[in-house]
Amino acid sequence: MKTGRSSHHKDHHRLLPILVFPVLFILGGCANAEYHWGWFEILPTTDRGVSNLRFLVSGMWLTILISSVAIFFSVLIGLLVALPGLSARRFWRGLNRTYVELFRSIPVLVLILWVYYGLPVVLGISLTPLMAGIVSLAVSDSAFEAEIFRAGIQSIERGQTEAADSLGLSYMQKMRLIILPQALRRILPPLGNQFVYMLKMSSLLSIIGLQELTRKANELTVTVYRPLEIYTILVLEYLVLILIVSWLVRKLERRLDTTIQPAV
């Protein structure tokens, strides 16, 4: 019971700065007597405010969709890229290192622009803004996922591999039944961090016209010209999303603690 209360207490301490931040932000802004706040544009007590809030929130579903699909493919690609990095052969390790260093070094915004505007010219491949966004985010993040998987797999004790070999398991069976289930528990926190990173990086897709959260905020700002108020709501939207993701990751960690056991 003591542990539960301690954990609950820590959760409150984590939430406190987030709950206090908007209040401090508003109070700090109110100290500037020259600025006339226009919260009426987004107040839920008026028809105009409700309409504007609905417009802002409507971009959340596209943000979640893009981030979820991109993280799925980045994890898949990252795992496939990580396996050659574990090989004893220098050629396969070189392929792994080349891929990781190449895409880890390219800024996400630059990659988005190149995929959307460059692929049609170089390869004759034209992608919709949605597809270009997913491809860019997935490829960029897969380099980081590859390193996470490689480190997680290498952290598994050598005895587990030797025990699997003694049972005559193939490489794929060893990975699927022994190594990956244990590595998953260890790499889940960094994978959760990468999903948070993906949610934040999806805001860059507004530059190619995707109607996600940031693009919606930009469009509404141009219409009502209340950037401070609108971008404050945008900050809160991302905070809510990231808090939910963090909570889900912690919940999944606790679940894996009780369900994943070594198969040997």
Secondary structure, 3 states (H helix, E strand, C coil): CHHHHHHHHHHHHHHHHHHHHHHHHHHHHHCCCCCCCCHHHCCCCCHHHHHHHHHHHCCHHHHHHHHHHHHHHHHHHHHHHHHHHHCCCHHHHHHHHHHHHHHHHCCHHHHHHHHHHHHHHHCCCCCCHHHHHHHHHHHHHHHHHHHHHHHHHHCCCHHHHHHHHHCCCCHHHHHHHHHHHHHHHHHHHHHHHHHHHHHHHHHHHHHHCCCCHHHHHHHHHHHHCCHHHHHHHHHHHHHHHHHHHHHHHHHHHHHHHHHCCCCC
